[in-house]
Amino acid sequence: MTNSPLFGNTDYQAWLKQIKQRISAARIGIALAANRELIRFYWDLGGMIAVKQAESQWGDKVVPQLSHDLQRAFPDLKGLSASNLKYCLRFFLFYGGATSEVVSSPDDTLPIFGQQPVDQIPWGHNILIFTKCDSVEEAGFYIRQTLKQGWSRDVLALQLKSNLYARSGKAITNFSRTLPSPQSDLAQQTLKDPYTFDFMAMTEPFNERDVERQLTQHITQFLLELGKGFAFIGRQYHLEVAGNDYYIDLLFYHVTLKCYVVVELKNRRFIPEYAGKLNFYLSAVDSLLKRDDDLPTIGLLLCRDKNNIEVEFALRDMNKPMGVSEYTLVETLPDNLKGALPTVEEIEQDFLQLQEEDGDHE
């Protein structure tokens, strides 16, 4: 009603905004409550199936029969298919045998990781986690990260495929010596090893600038791989020191760590000299860009290969916080070599021919 006297009233518009926010909050709360009840129902259902299978001789045959009978009784209720009942059973069995890392709340049997029970993420996310993870500890990591990072199901699938659990916090750093606690621990967990840039396809020969260009062209995927908190500042970021020009490969600001992050790319194996150059860049950023309320700048050196002992020696006496990790990407064949390799059809034809030859020799 644009002709209403309240349409342009400032107090009314402020009040209306409050009501809209309350409705939005209520909708989110209703959705979360519904999800919690659904996950708890699936947990109970999986437990009932597990107990009955253990007590009886019915075995796996009980699942399709139960699905058939339940769908007849509740034709409008989703989630009663045989495949989903099997997921409910796997859900219960996966966490049901857990020990130290999972505890039960006083009034429930759902597994809880710290303060984060499994019913805080959607069923589709849960299925991905308990079917792809090898341990409850690994599953807890992905549950916590899903809640912390706000991952969609597709993003969670990518992180599982790239084995983030095994890579998180694995970079070789000197943070414990150069950063105060707890920033040193947080910074350590922020870095990975290796970084997986499988969203890029590179054709040999290529150099660091080519990799930089591809990473900035795919900045959304790049930031996703770096993790939450990285804000992109620039590529080949210019600094002037003592009248000379220097260019940082990639410069970021980390909003959680509250510091600049200098990323240097090397399309080759790590050598100790790289650490010295990165140390120089960190000193320059601390002097020229860092504000009084910023924490010390952190450096990340990304190489195609490294020797861990060599890296540890190189970082031992560096006075600036830095880490070294490897990175991987997809390498494609040059066009002039693609025709030299057999096609899938040719490989299949050769395989069939070998089968026929083996049959003739029998």
C-alpha positions in Angstrom: 0.0 0.0 0.0 2.2 2.8 -1.3 -0.5 5.4 -0.6 -0.6 4.6 3.1 0.4 7.3 5.5 2.7 4.8 7.1 4.6 4.0 3.9 7.2 6.8 4.4 7.1 6.8 8.2 10.7 6.2 9.5 9.5 4.6 12.8 7.2 2.3 11.0 9.9 1.2 8.5 12.3 0.5 11.4 9.6 -1.5 13.2 8.8 -3.4 9.9 12.5 -4.2 9.5 12.5 -5.8 13.0 9.5 -7.9 12.3 11.1 -9.1 9.0 14.3 -10.1 10.8 12.2 -11.9 13.4 10.3 -13.9 10.8 13.6 -14.8 9.0 15.1 -16.0 12.3 12.0 -18.0 13.0 12.1 -19.7 9.6 15.7 -20.6 10.1 14.9 -21.9 13.6 12.0 -24.0 12.3 14.2 -25.5 9.5 17.0 -26.3 12.0 14.5 -27.9 14.4 13.0 -30.0 11.6 16.5 -31.1 10.6 17.4 -32.1 14.1 14.2 -34.2 14.5 14.8 -35.8 11.1 18.4 -36.8 12.0 17.3 -38.1 15.4 14.6 -40.2 13.8 17.1 -41.7 11.3 19.5 -42.4 14.2 16.7 -44.2 16.2 15.6 -46.1 13.1 19.1 -47.2 12.3 19.6 -48.4 15.9 16.3 -50.3 15.8 17.3 -52.1 12.6 20.8 -52.9 14.0 19.3 -54.3 17.2 16.8 -56.5 15.3 19.4 -57.8 12.9 21.6 -58.8 15.9 18.7 -60.5 17.8 17.1 -62.3 14.8 18.1 -64.4 11.9 16.5 -62.0 9.4 19.8 -60.5 8.3 19.8 -58.0 5.4 16.4 -59.2 4.2 14.6 -57.2 6.8 15.5 -53.8 5.2 13.7 -54.2 1.9 10.7 -55.7 3.6 10.6 -53.0 6.2 10.9 -50.3 3.5 8.0 -51.9 1.6 5.7 -52.0 4.7 6.6 -48.5 5.9 6.0 -46.9 2.5 2.6 -48.6 2.3 1.7 -47.3 5.8 3.1 -43.8 5.1 2.9 -43.2 1.4 3.5 -39.4 1.7 6.5 -39.7 4.0 9.9 -39.5 2.2 13.1 -41.2 3.4 11.7 -44.7 3.8 13.2 -46.3 0.7 15.4 -49.4 1.2 18.5 -47.4 0.2 17.8 -44.7 2.8 17.1 -47.3 5.5 20.5 -48.8 4.7 22.0 -45.4 5.2 20.3 -45.1 8.6 21.8 -48.4 9.6 25.3 -47.3 8.4 24.8 -44.0 10.2 24.2 -45.8 13.5 26.9 -48.4 13.1 29.5 -45.9 12.0 29.1 -43.8 15.2 27.7 -46.5 17.4 31.1 -48.2 17.8 32.8 -44.9 18.6 35.0 -44.5 21.7 37.0 -41.6 23.1 36.3 -38.8 20.6 32.5 -39.0 20.8 30.4 -38.6 23.9 26.7 -38.7 24.5 24.7 -35.8 25.8 22.8 -36.5 29.1 19.4 -36.9 27.4 20.3 -38.4 24.0 22.5 -40.9 22.3 23.5 -38.9 19.3 27.3 -38.5 18.9 28.6 -35.0 19.8 32.0 -33.6 18.7 32.8 -30.9 21.3 29.6 -28.8 21.2 28.6 -29.9 17.7 26.3 -32.9 17.4 25.7 -34.5 14.0 22.1 -33.3 13.9 23.3 -29.7 13.2 24.1 -30.6 9.5 21.7 -31.8 6.9 21.1 -35.5 6.2 22.8 -35.3 2.8 25.9 -33.8 4.4 25.9 -36.6 7.0 25.6 -39.3 4.3 28.7 -37.9 2.5 30.7 -37.8 5.7 29.9 -41.3 7.2 30.2 -43.0 3.8 33.5 -41.3 2.8 35.4 -41.1 6.1 37.5 -43.9 7.6 37.2 -42.9 11.3 35.0 -41.1 13.7 37.8 -38.6 14.3 37.9 -37.8 10.5 34.1 -37.4 10.4 34.2 -35.0 13.4 36.7 -32.9 11.5 34.4 -32.5 8.5 31.3 -31.9 10.7 33.1 -29.1 12.5 34.5 -27.6 9.3 31.0 -27.8 7.6 29.5 -25.8 10.5 32.4 -23.3 10.7 32.9 -22.7 7.0 29.2 -23.0 6.0 29.9 -25.6 3.2 27.2 -26.6 0.8 27.0 -30.3 0.0 28.9 -29.8 -3.2 31.8 -28.0 -1.5 31.8 -30.7 1.3 32.1 -33.3 -1.5 35.1 -31.5 -3.0 36.8 -31.2 0.4 36.3 -34.9 1.0 37.6 -35.8 -2.4 40.7 -33.7 -1.9 41.3 -35.3 1.5 41.4 -32.0 3.4 41.5 -33.9 6.7 44.9 -35.4 5.9 46.3 -32.1 4.6 45.0 -29.6 7.1 47.7 -28.1 9.4 50.5 -30.2 7.8 52.6 -27.4 6.3 56.2 -27.2 7.7 56.4 -23.9 9.6 58.3 -22.0 12.2 55.1 -20.6 13.8 55.7 -22.1 17.2 58.9 -20.1 17.5 57.9 -16.9 15.7 54.3 -16.3 16.8 52.7 -16.1 20.2 50.1 -18.7 21.4 47.3 -19.1 20.5 47.9 -17.4 17.1 50.7 -19.9 16.3 48.3 -22.8 16.7 45.6 -21.1 14.7 48.0 -20.1 11.9 49.4 -23.7 11.8 45.9 -25.1 11.3 45.2 -22.5 8.6 47.9 -23.9 6.3 47.8 -27.2 4.4 50.2 -29.5 2.7 49.8 -30.1 -0.2 47.5 -27.5 -1.7 45.3 -29.0 -4.5 44.7 -26.8 -7.5 42.8 -29.4 -9.5 40.6 -26.7 -10.9 43.5 -25.6 -13.1 44.8 -27.4 -16.2 48.3 -26.4 -17.3 50.3 -27.4 -20.4 54.0 -27.7 -20.2 56.1 -25.5 -20.3 54.7 -23.1 -17.8 56.2 -20.8 -15.1 55.2 -19.1 -11.9 53.5 -16.2 -13.7 51.3 -18.7 -15.6 50.2 -20.3 -12.3 49.5 -16.9 -10.7 47.4 -15.9 -13.7 45.4 -19.1 -13.6 44.9 -18.8 -9.8 43.6 -15.3 -10.0 41.4 -16.2 -13.0 39.9 -18.9 -10.8 39.9 -16.8 -7.6 36.7 -18.3 -6.2 38.1 -21.9 -6.3 41.5 -20.6 -5.1 40.0 -18.9 -2.0 38.0 -22.1 -1.3 41.2 -24.2 -1.3 43.0 -21.6 0.9 40.2 -21.8 3.4 37.9 -19.4 5.2 39.3 -16.0 6.2 41.5 -15.2 3.2 40.8 -11.8 1.5 42.6 -11.3 -1.8 44.6 -8.0 -2.0 46.5 -8.4 -5.3 48.8 -10.2 -7.7 52.3 -9.0 -8.3 51.7 -6.5 -5.5 54.2 -3.7 -5.8 56.5 -2.6 -3.0 59.3 -0.1 -3.1 62.3 -0.6 -0.8 65.3 1.7 -0.8 64.3 3.0 -4.3 64.1 -0.5 -5.7 60.9 -2.2 -7.0 59.8 -5.5 -5.7 56.7 -7.6 -6.6 54.9 -10.0 -4.3 53.3 -12.9 -6.2 50.1 -12.9 -4.2 49.1 -10.8 -1.3 46.1 -11.6 1.1 44.8 -10.4 4.4 43.5 -13.0 6.8 40.5 -11.6 8.7 40.6 -14.2 11.5 44.4 -14.1 12.1 44.3 -10.3 11.6 47.4 -10.2 9.5 48.7 -10.0 5.9 49.7 -13.2 4.2 52.3 -13.2 1.5 52.1 -16.2 -0.9 55.1 -16.9 -3.1 54.8 -19.5 -5.9 57.7 -21.6 -7.3 57.2 -23.9 -10.2 60.1 -26.1 -9.0 61.6 -27.9 -6.1 62.2 -25.9 -2.8 65.7 -24.5 -2.3 66.8 -22.7 0.9 67.3 -19.4 -0.9 63.5 -19.1 -1.4 63.0 -18.8 2.4 65.4 -15.8 2.6 63.6 -13.9 -0.1 60.2 -14.6 1.6 61.7 -13.4 4.9 62.7 -10.1 3.1 59.1 -9.7 1.7 57.6 -10.2 5.2 59.9 -7.5 6.7 58.9 -5.1 3.9 55.1 -5.7 4.4 55.5 -5.3 8.1 57.2 -2.0 7.6 55.2 -0.6 4.7 51.6 -2.0 5.0 51.1 -3.4 8.5 49.1 -1.2 10.8 49.6 -1.0 14.6 46.6 -3.2 15.3 47.7 -5.9 12.7 49.5 -9.0 13.9 52.9 -10.0 12.3 52.7 -10.8 8.6 52.8 -14.6 7.7 54.5 -16.0 4.6 53.5 -19.1 2.6 55.9 -20.6 0.1 54.2 -22.9 -2.4 56.6 -25.3 -4.4 56.1 -28.2 -6.7 58.3 -30.4 -4.5 60.3 -30.2 -1.3 62.5 -32.2 1.1 61.0 -31.8 4.6 64.3 -31.9 6.4 65.8 -29.3 4.1 62.8 -27.1 4.7 63.1 -27.4 8.5 66.8 -26.4 8.3 66.0 -23.4 6.1 63.3 -22.1 8.5 65.2 -22.8 11.7 66.9 -19.4 12.0 64.3 -17.3 10.1 62.9 -14.6 12.4 59.7 -14.1 10.4 56.7 -16.5 10.6 56.5 -18.6 7.4 55.5 -22.0 6.1 56.3 -24.2 3.1 53.9 -26.4 1.3 53.7 -28.3 -2.0 51.0 -27.7 -4.6 49.5 -30.0 -7.2 47.6 -29.2 -10.4 46.3 -30.9 -13.5 48.9 -31.0 -16.3 47.6 -31.5 -19.8 49.5 -32.7 -22.9 50.6 -30.3 -25.5 48.5 -30.4 -28.7 51.4 -31.8 -30.8 51.6 -34.9 -28.5 47.9 -35.6 -28.0 47.6 -37.4 -31.4 50.5 -39.7 -30.5 48.5 -41.5 -27.7 45.9 -44.1 -28.3 42.2 -43.2 -27.9 39.9 -44.9 -25.4 38.3 -46.7 -28.4 41.6 -47.9 -29.6 42.5 -49.3 -26.2 39.2 -51.1 -26.0 39.7 -52.6 -29.4 43.2 -53.8 -28.5 41.8 -55.4 -25.3 39.0 -57.2 -27.2 41.6 -58.5 -29.7 43.8 -59.8 -26.9 40.8 -61.6 -25.4 40.1 -63.3 -28.8 43.7 -64.3 -29.1 43.7 -65.8 -25.7 40.5 -67.8 -26.6 42.2 -69.2 -29.7 45.1 -70.5 -27.6 42.9 -72.4 -25.1 
